[in-house]
Amino acid sequence: MNGIVEFADRVQGRLDRLDLSPDDLARLARLPAGFIHGMLDGNLPPPRGKRLITLAEVLSTSVSYLVGLDPDAPVPDEYLEEDQGSLGLLAGDEEALLRAYRRLDMSSRAALLQIVLKMTPEPDHDEKKPRQVKAR
């Protein structure tokens, strides 16, 4: 089993134990229902930062348990750091591309990078920028 499926199984187990539906979890955690369903279906990676902490609180469990660590072990910082997308630093399409990219193996990532670089060449730094005329 991979980490995404195991995480989803732990969340579903807590939902079952608390007799909550995924929609109840979305409402109580103030998260989009689509996010909860995508996470439980294994289509989205486990959340990080505030979303992860909120899920643990609503599910009456620890962050350590949800991410598959010993409940007495401290949670590594990487789980508590916010995703850039959740901070609003990326547009929705950029966030979707980044998530898809992260699911690729290394050779697919390298191939995709080559394609993107060919589609969007770097501007030549020696090119003169057009002179802007000041309005009088």
C-alpha positions as CSV (number, residue, x, y, z in Angstrom):
1,M,0.0,0.0,0.0
2,N,1.2,3.5,-0.6
3,G,1.1,6.4,1.8
4,I,-1.9,8.1,0.2
5,V,-4.1,5.0,0.5
6,E,-2.9,4.3,4.0
7,F,-3.7,7.9,5.0
8,A,-7.2,7.6,3.4
9,D,-7.8,4.3,5.3
10,R,-6.9,5.9,8.6
11,V,-9.2,8.9,8.0
12,Q,-12.0,6.5,6.9
13,G,-11.4,4.4,10.0
14,R,-11.8,7.5,12.2
15,L,-14.9,8.5,10.3
16,D,-16.4,5.1,10.9
17,R,-15.5,5.1,14.6
18,L,-17.1,8.5,15.1
19,D,-20.1,7.7,12.8
20,L,-19.3,10.6,10.5
21,S,-19.7,10.9,6.8
22,P,-17.1,12.5,4.5
23,D,-19.5,15.4,4.1
24,D,-19.8,15.8,7.9
25,L,-16.0,15.9,8.0
26,A,-15.9,18.6,5.3
27,R,-18.5,20.7,7.2
28,L,-16.8,20.3,10.6
29,A,-13.3,20.9,9.2
30,R,-14.5,23.8,7.0
31,L,-12.9,22.1,4.0
32,P,-14.4,21.6,0.5
33,A,-16.3,18.4,0.2
34,G,-14.5,17.7,-3.1
35,F,-11.2,17.8,-1.3
36,I,-12.3,15.3,1.4
37,H,-13.8,12.9,-1.2
38,G,-10.7,13.2,-3.4
39,M,-8.4,12.5,-0.4
40,L,-10.5,9.5,0.6
41,D,-10.5,8.2,-3.0
42,G,-6.7,8.4,-3.0
43,N,-6.7,11.0,-5.8
44,L,-5.3,13.8,-3.6
45,P,-2.2,13.6,-1.3
46,P,-2.6,14.0,2.4
47,P,-2.9,17.6,3.4
48,R,-0.3,19.4,5.3
49,G,-0.2,22.3,7.8
50,K,-3.4,23.7,9.1
51,R,-5.6,21.4,7.1
52,L,-3.9,18.3,8.6
53,I,-4.1,19.7,12.1
54,T,-7.8,20.5,11.6
55,L,-8.5,17.0,10.3
56,A,-6.8,15.5,13.3
57,E,-8.8,17.7,15.7
58,V,-12.2,16.9,14.0
59,L,-11.4,13.2,13.9
60,S,-10.4,13.2,17.6
61,T,-7.0,11.8,16.9
62,S,-3.4,13.0,16.5
63,V,-1.5,14.2,13.5
64,S,1.0,11.5,14.2
65,Y,-1.6,8.8,13.9
66,L,-3.1,10.2,10.6
67,V,0.4,10.3,8.9
68,G,1.3,6.8,10.2
69,L,3.8,7.6,12.9
70,D,4.1,6.4,16.4
71,P,1.5,8.5,18.4
72,D,4.2,9.4,20.9
73,A,6.7,10.5,18.2
74,P,7.0,14.2,17.4
75,V,5.6,15.2,14.0
76,P,8.3,16.1,11.5
77,D,8.1,19.8,10.4
78,E,7.5,18.7,6.8
79,Y,3.9,17.6,7.8
80,L,3.2,20.9,9.5
81,E,4.5,23.2,6.7
82,E,1.8,24.8,4.6
83,D,1.4,23.9,1.0
84,Q,2.0,26.8,-1.3
85,G,-1.3,26.4,-2.9
86,S,-3.2,26.6,0.4
87,L,-1.5,29.9,1.1
88,G,-2.7,31.3,-2.2
89,L,0.7,31.6,-3.8
90,L,-0.2,29.4,-6.8
91,A,-3.2,29.7,-9.2
92,G,-5.5,26.7,-9.3
93,D,-4.1,25.5,-12.7
94,E,-0.5,25.9,-11.4
95,E,-1.4,23.9,-8.2
96,A,-3.0,21.1,-10.3
97,L,0.1,20.9,-12.6
98,L,2.4,20.7,-9.6
99,R,0.4,18.0,-8.0
100,A,0.4,16.0,-11.3
101,Y,4.1,16.6,-11.7
102,R,4.8,15.3,-8.2
103,R,3.1,12.0,-9.0
104,L,5.4,11.3,-12.0
105,D,8.5,9.1,-11.7
106,M,11.9,10.7,-12.3
107,S,12.3,9.9,-16.0
108,S,8.8,11.2,-16.8
109,R,9.6,14.4,-14.9
110,A,12.7,14.8,-16.9
111,A,10.9,14.2,-20.2
112,L,8.1,16.6,-19.2
113,L,10.6,19.3,-18.3
114,Q,12.3,19.0,-21.6
115,I,9.0,19.4,-23.4
116,V,8.0,22.4,-21.4
117,L,11.4,24.1,-21.9
118,K,11.1,23.6,-25.7
119,M,7.6,25.1,-25.6
120,T,8.7,28.1,-23.5
121,P,12.2,29.2,-24.4
122,E,14.0,31.5,-22.0
123,P,14.2,35.1,-23.2
124,D,17.6,36.1,-24.5
125,H,19.1,38.3,-21.8
126,D,21.1,40.2,-24.5
127,E,18.0,41.3,-26.3
128,K,17.3,44.9,-26.0
129,K,14.0,45.7,-24.3
130,P,11.8,48.0,-26.2
131,R,12.2,51.6,-25.1
132,Q,9.2,53.0,-23.4
133,V,8.2,56.5,-24.4
134,K,7.1,58.7,-21.6
135,A,3.8,60.5,-22.2
136,R,4.1,64.3,-22.0
